[in-house]
Amino acid sequence: MTEIQTEYTPEKFQNAEQLWFWFLYSKSVRNDIGLRNNKPTTRRICELIDVETLITKLYLCGKLNDAQLAVIKEFGDRHRPPHQYVWRENHAAAIWNDAMRIIENAARERGWIE
């Protein structure tokens, strides 16, 4: 019996925010359910380890700093970016935007963002 193979075309991200939220969500799912034999419906252009490596390299070369990592982690856990018009979040929004710009430039160079 011949098995039909389905080709998945890897899908690129629209921007750094989509990449970041996908990374955090996928990492939490992987940690919560372990490695199960679930096939994703959308295959991405990169793997979780690729994004983790990218963020680590950006941090180690000084392009991302501690404050930026703290903000993208905090609001990533909230599943939303900080809002620039909310008084308590407007400083975090500026930090978020700078971090996303840095991540987007690096991810675009790797061909992960359209």
C-alpha positions as CSV (number, residue, x, y, z in Angstrom):
1,M,0.0,0.0,0.0
2,T,1.4,3.4,-1.0
3,E,1.2,6.2,1.6
4,I,0.3,9.6,0.2
5,Q,2.7,12.3,1.4
6,T,1.3,15.7,2.0
7,E,3.6,18.6,1.4
8,Y,3.5,21.4,3.9
9,T,4.7,24.7,2.7
10,P,6.3,26.6,5.6
11,E,4.4,29.8,6.3
12,K,6.3,33.0,7.1
13,F,5.4,35.4,9.8
14,Q,3.8,38.8,9.2
15,N,5.8,40.6,11.8
16,A,8.0,40.2,14.9
17,E,4.9,40.2,17.2
18,Q,3.4,37.3,15.5
19,L,6.7,35.5,15.6
20,W,7.1,36.2,19.4
21,F,3.6,35.2,20.3
22,W,3.9,32.0,18.2
23,F,7.2,31.2,19.9
24,L,5.8,31.7,23.5
25,Y,2.6,29.8,22.7
26,S,4.4,26.9,21.0
27,K,6.9,26.6,23.8
28,S,4.2,26.6,26.5
29,V,2.2,23.9,24.6
30,R,5.4,21.8,24.2
31,N,6.1,22.1,27.9
32,D,2.5,21.4,29.0
33,I,1.8,18.3,26.9
34,G,5.2,17.0,26.2
35,L,6.1,15.5,22.9
36,R,2.9,14.0,21.5
37,N,2.4,12.9,17.9
38,N,0.2,15.8,16.9
39,K,0.7,17.2,13.5
40,P,0.4,21.0,13.2
41,T,-2.0,22.4,10.6
42,T,0.4,25.3,9.9
43,R,4.1,24.6,9.5
44,R,6.3,27.6,10.2
45,I,9.5,28.6,8.4
46,C,11.6,28.1,11.6
47,E,11.6,25.9,14.7
48,L,11.4,26.9,18.3
49,I,15.1,26.4,18.8
50,D,15.8,28.8,15.9
51,V,13.8,31.6,17.6
52,E,15.4,30.9,21.0
53,T,18.9,31.0,19.4
54,L,18.0,34.3,17.6
55,I,16.9,36.0,20.8
56,T,20.0,34.7,22.7
57,K,22.3,35.9,20.0
58,L,20.7,39.3,19.9
59,Y,21.0,39.6,23.7
60,L,24.6,38.3,23.8
61,C,25.8,40.8,21.1
62,G,24.1,43.7,23.0
63,K,21.3,44.4,20.5
64,L,18.6,43.4,23.1
65,N,19.0,44.4,26.7
66,D,17.6,43.2,30.0
67,A,14.8,45.7,30.1
68,Q,13.7,44.7,26.6
69,L,13.7,41.0,27.5
70,A,11.8,41.7,30.6
71,V,9.1,43.6,28.8
72,I,8.7,41.2,25.9
73,K,8.5,38.3,28.4
74,E,6.0,40.1,30.7
75,F,3.6,41.1,28.0
76,G,4.2,37.8,26.1
77,D,2.9,36.1,29.2
78,R,-0.1,38.4,29.1
79,H,-0.7,37.4,25.4
80,R,-0.7,41.0,24.3
81,P,1.6,43.9,23.6
82,P,1.7,46.9,26.0
83,H,-0.6,49.7,25.0
84,Q,1.0,53.1,24.4
85,Y,-2.0,55.0,25.5
86,V,-2.4,53.3,28.9
87,W,-0.4,55.4,31.4
88,R,1.1,52.5,33.2
89,E,2.1,50.8,30.0
90,N,3.4,53.6,27.8
91,H,7.0,53.3,28.8
92,A,6.8,49.5,28.3
93,A,5.2,50.1,24.9
94,A,8.3,52.1,23.8
95,I,10.6,49.4,25.0
96,W,8.4,46.7,23.3
97,N,8.5,48.6,20.0
98,D,12.3,48.9,20.1
99,A,12.7,45.2,20.9
100,M,10.2,44.1,18.2
101,R,12.0,46.3,15.6
102,I,15.3,44.6,16.5
103,I,13.8,41.1,16.4
104,E,12.0,41.9,13.1
105,N,15.1,43.1,11.4
106,A,17.0,40.0,12.4
107,A,14.1,37.6,11.5
108,R,13.7,39.3,8.1
109,E,17.4,38.8,7.4
110,R,16.8,35.0,8.0
111,G,13.7,35.0,5.7
112,W,11.2,34.3,8.5
113,I,9.1,37.4,7.9
114,E,7.5,38.4,4.6
